[in-house]
Amino acid sequence: AIILLLSVSCVAFADRQLDRTEILQIFEKLTSQPRKTWIPAGTIEARHEEYRAPKTTNLNEINNRINEKIQEYQSNTNKRELTENLQKMRLDAIPFNVRYRLSNEYTMDSTVVIRFDGDRFYWEINVGSRTDSVKPGADLDGNFMTEQFDLDWNARRVFAWDGQKYTMYFLPGNHAIVDTTGSTPNVVNGPLTAGFIPWGYGYYTYKNLSAAESSAVEKDVNGQVHLTLNLADSEMVFVMDPGKDYAVTSYLINGF
């Protein structure tokens, strides 16, 4: 009889902690070409699926806030609504408006197109559907003081900056607001900036990043780098791909 013994040796691999010099090199690479948008110029088309949970469903908190708003309005001696009828409409709408702001849960599906040249832009939003958990009752029919999202009015919106004037256009109502004074911020975001980290700007400059408490681990499984930044009031965790110039594949911000 032949007895064969096989010895299997297992090699254990471990994650590697990056040292300070390596972390600073990553910061330098990330901030070497500052950008605020996904593309410097061009067109982005996207589908936006949005969900927002209620801020609170605590009935006592909601009712207390309603009473505060009613008392605040009643005691205001300089009301914007000048007639008795308009003041009654505003007062009647307060309970719904408070509930809508605090306890409404909604989903919205839209398509977005942005054309951008680095300064000027054309930003169009087309809402396909929207559902809200808090809706005005029949007693508020005809009350235009309610502040819910109106799909009939907002189904298609356009925001445009041509370098001189800022235009907001609401197609269903065929209504436009044009600002030539510069008082309206001509800012574009949406898919142009959604999820984008503006390395090289604001907090994300090399100076600020290098001054923060930081740690990084290179994962053995896929070579990704997990970078943690500890701030005074929050913690940021970035998962990066070194093979793609440390592109961020996901990130998490925990507030303290």
C-alpha positions as CSV (number, residue, x, y, z in Angstrom):
1,A,0.0,0.0,0.0
2,I,1.2,3.4,-0.8
3,I,0.2,6.3,1.5
4,L,0.4,9.7,-0.1
5,L,0.5,12.7,2.2
6,L,-0.3,16.1,0.6
7,S,0.8,19.2,2.5
8,V,-1.1,22.3,1.5
9,S,0.4,25.6,2.5
10,C,-1.8,28.7,2.8
11,V,-0.3,32.1,2.3
12,A,-2.2,34.8,4.2
13,F,-2.5,38.2,2.5
14,A,-3.2,41.3,4.5
15,D,-4.4,44.8,3.7
16,R,-1.6,47.3,3.6
17,Q,-1.6,50.5,5.6
18,L,-0.4,53.5,3.5
19,D,2.1,55.8,5.2
20,R,1.9,59.6,5.4
21,T,4.1,60.1,2.3
22,E,1.9,57.9,0.2
23,I,-1.3,59.6,1.3
24,L,0.2,63.0,0.5
25,Q,1.1,61.8,-3.0
26,I,-2.5,60.7,-3.5
27,F,-3.7,64.2,-2.4
28,E,-1.3,65.8,-4.8
29,K,-2.5,63.7,-7.7
30,L,-6.2,64.4,-6.9
31,T,-5.7,68.1,-6.7
32,S,-3.2,68.6,-9.5
33,Q,-6.0,69.3,-12.1
34,P,-8.8,71.1,-10.2
35,R,-12.3,70.6,-11.6
36,K,-15.8,71.4,-10.4
37,T,-17.8,69.4,-13.0
38,W,-17.7,66.0,-14.6
39,I,-16.9,67.5,-18.0
40,P,-15.3,70.9,-18.7
41,A,-17.8,71.5,-21.6
42,G,-20.3,69.5,-23.7
43,T,-23.6,67.8,-23.2
44,I,-24.9,65.5,-20.5
45,E,-28.1,63.6,-20.6
46,A,-29.3,61.7,-17.5
47,R,-32.2,60.1,-15.8
48,H,-32.9,61.2,-12.3
49,E,-34.7,59.0,-9.8
50,E,-35.3,60.8,-6.6
51,Y,-36.6,59.7,-3.3
52,R,-37.0,61.7,-0.1
53,A,-38.1,60.4,3.2
54,P,-40.2,62.4,5.7
55,K,-38.2,64.7,8.0
56,T,-40.5,63.6,10.8
57,T,-43.7,61.6,11.4
58,N,-44.1,62.7,15.0
59,L,-47.6,64.1,15.3
60,N,-46.9,66.1,18.4
61,E,-43.9,67.8,16.7
62,I,-45.9,68.5,13.6
63,N,-48.9,69.9,15.4
64,N,-46.7,72.1,17.6
65,R,-45.1,73.5,14.5
66,I,-48.5,74.1,12.9
67,N,-49.6,76.0,16.0
68,E,-46.4,78.0,16.0
69,K,-46.8,79.0,12.4
70,I,-50.4,80.0,12.9
71,Q,-49.6,82.2,15.9
72,E,-46.7,83.7,14.1
73,Y,-48.9,84.6,11.1
74,Q,-51.7,86.0,13.2
75,S,-49.4,88.2,15.2
76,N,-47.7,89.6,12.1
77,T,-48.8,93.2,11.7
78,N,-47.1,93.5,8.3
79,K,-48.7,90.7,6.3
80,R,-47.9,90.4,2.6
81,E,-51.5,89.5,2.0
82,L,-53.5,92.8,2.2
83,T,-57.1,91.6,1.8
84,E,-59.1,89.6,4.3
85,N,-59.8,86.9,1.8
86,L,-56.1,86.4,0.9
87,Q,-55.2,86.4,4.6
88,K,-57.8,83.7,5.2
89,M,-56.4,81.6,2.3
90,R,-52.9,81.9,3.8
91,L,-54.1,80.9,7.2
92,D,-56.1,77.9,5.9
93,A,-53.0,76.7,4.0
94,I,-50.6,76.7,7.0
95,P,-51.5,73.3,8.4
96,F,-51.1,71.6,5.1
97,N,-47.9,73.5,4.2
98,V,-46.3,72.5,7.5
99,R,-47.3,68.8,7.1
100,Y,-46.0,68.8,3.6
101,R,-42.6,70.2,4.6
102,L,-42.1,67.9,7.5
103,S,-43.9,64.6,6.8
104,N,-44.2,64.3,3.0
105,E,-42.5,61.3,1.4
106,Y,-42.0,61.5,-2.3
107,T,-40.6,59.8,-5.4
108,M,-39.9,61.6,-8.6
109,D,-38.6,60.4,-12.0
110,S,-37.2,62.9,-14.5
111,T,-34.9,63.2,-17.5
112,V,-32.3,66.0,-17.6
113,V,-30.3,67.6,-20.4
114,I,-27.4,70.0,-19.8
115,R,-25.4,71.8,-22.4
116,F,-22.4,73.6,-21.0
117,D,-19.4,75.5,-22.3
118,G,-17.6,76.1,-19.0
119,D,-19.7,79.2,-18.3
120,R,-22.9,79.4,-20.2
121,F,-25.4,76.7,-19.9
122,Y,-28.8,75.4,-20.9
123,W,-30.4,73.0,-18.3
124,E,-33.7,71.3,-19.1
125,I,-35.6,69.1,-16.6
126,N,-38.6,67.0,-17.8
127,V,-40.5,65.3,-14.9
128,G,-42.1,62.1,-16.0
129,S,-43.8,61.2,-12.7
130,R,-44.1,62.2,-9.1
131,T,-45.9,60.8,-6.1
132,D,-46.4,62.6,-2.8
133,S,-47.7,61.0,0.4
134,V,-49.1,64.3,1.7
135,K,-51.7,65.9,-0.6
136,P,-54.1,68.9,-0.1
137,G,-57.7,68.0,0.9
138,A,-60.8,69.0,-0.9
139,D,-61.2,71.9,1.5
140,L,-58.2,73.5,-0.1
141,D,-59.4,73.4,-3.7
142,G,-58.8,76.7,-5.3
143,N,-56.4,77.8,-2.5
144,F,-53.2,78.9,-4.4
145,M,-51.4,79.4,-1.1
146,T,-50.6,75.7,-0.7
147,E,-46.9,75.0,-1.4
148,Q,-46.8,71.5,-2.8
149,F,-44.9,70.5,-5.9
150,D,-47.3,71.2,-8.9
151,L,-46.6,68.7,-11.7
152,D,-48.8,70.6,-14.1
153,W,-46.7,73.7,-13.6
154,N,-43.3,72.1,-13.2
155,A,-43.4,69.2,-15.7
156,R,-40.8,70.9,-17.9
157,R,-38.4,73.6,-16.6
158,V,-35.5,75.3,-18.3
159,F,-32.7,77.3,-16.6
160,A,-30.3,79.1,-18.9
161,W,-27.4,81.4,-18.6
162,D,-26.1,83.1,-21.8
163,G,-23.4,85.1,-20.1
164,Q,-25.5,88.2,-19.7
165,K,-28.9,87.1,-18.4
166,Y,-30.4,84.3,-16.4
167,T,-33.7,82.8,-17.6
168,M,-36.0,80.5,-15.8
169,Y,-38.7,79.1,-18.0
170,F,-41.7,76.9,-17.0
171,L,-43.2,75.4,-20.2
172,P,-46.6,74.1,-19.0
173,G,-47.5,77.6,-17.7
174,N,-45.7,79.3,-20.6
175,H,-44.1,81.5,-17.9
176,A,-40.6,82.9,-17.9
177,I,-38.5,84.9,-15.4
178,V,-35.5,86.8,-16.8
179,D,-32.9,88.3,-14.6
180,T,-30.4,90.8,-16.2
181,T,-29.3,92.3,-12.8
182,G,-27.1,89.4,-11.7
183,S,-29.0,89.0,-8.5
184,T,-29.9,85.4,-9.3
185,P,-27.0,82.9,-8.9
186,N,-26.3,81.5,-12.3
187,V,-25.3,78.1,-11.0
188,V,-25.8,74.7,-12.8
189,N,-25.5,71.4,-11.1
190,G,-27.8,68.3,-11.6
191,P,-25.9,65.6,-13.5
192,L,-23.1,68.0,-14.2
193,T,-22.0,67.8,-10.5
194,A,-24.0,65.0,-9.0
195,G,-21.7,62.8,-6.9
196,F,-18.7,64.7,-8.2
197,I,-16.0,65.7,-5.7
198,P,-14.4,69.0,-6.6
199,W,-10.8,68.1,-6.0
200,G,-8.7,71.3,-5.8
201,Y,-11.5,73.6,-4.7
202,G,-12.9,74.6,-1.3
203,Y,-12.3,72.0,1.4
204,Y,-10.7,69.7,-1.2
205,T,-7.5,71.7,-1.8
206,Y,-4.2,70.1,-1.2
207,K,-3.6,72.5,1.8
208,N,-6.8,71.5,3.5
209,L,-6.6,67.8,2.8
210,S,-3.0,67.5,4.0
211,A,-3.9,69.4,7.2
212,A,-6.7,67.0,8.1
213,E,-6.2,63.8,10.1
214,S,-6.2,61.0,7.5
215,S,-5.5,57.3,7.1
216,A,-5.6,55.0,4.1
217,V,-5.6,51.2,3.5
218,E,-4.8,49.4,0.3
219,K,-7.2,46.4,0.1
220,D,-5.6,43.1,-0.9
221,V,-8.6,41.8,-2.7
222,N,-8.9,44.3,-5.5
223,G,-6.1,46.8,-4.9
224,Q,-8.5,49.6,-4.1
225,V,-7.6,52.3,-1.6
226,H,-9.9,53.1,1.2
227,L,-9.1,56.7,2.4
228,T,-10.6,58.1,5.6
229,L,-10.6,61.8,6.5
230,N,-11.5,62.8,10.0
231,L,-12.8,66.4,10.4
232,A,-14.1,68.3,13.4
233,D,-17.7,67.4,12.7
234,S,-17.7,64.5,10.2
235,E,-15.8,61.6,8.8
236,M,-15.3,61.0,5.1
237,V,-14.5,57.6,3.6
238,F,-13.5,57.3,0.0
239,V,-13.0,54.1,-2.1
240,M,-10.6,54.8,-4.9
241,D,-9.2,52.9,-7.9
242,P,-5.5,53.5,-8.3
243,G,-5.6,52.1,-11.8
244,K,-7.9,55.0,-12.9
245,D,-5.9,57.9,-11.4
246,Y,-7.6,57.3,-8.0
247,A,-11.1,57.8,-9.3
248,V,-13.6,57.6,-6.5
249,T,-15.9,54.6,-7.0
250,S,-17.9,55.3,-3.8
251,Y,-17.8,57.6,-0.8
252,L,-19.6,58.0,2.5
253,I,-19.9,61.0,4.8
254,N,-20.8,60.5,8.4
255,G,-21.8,63.5,10.4
256,F,-21.1,63.6,14.1
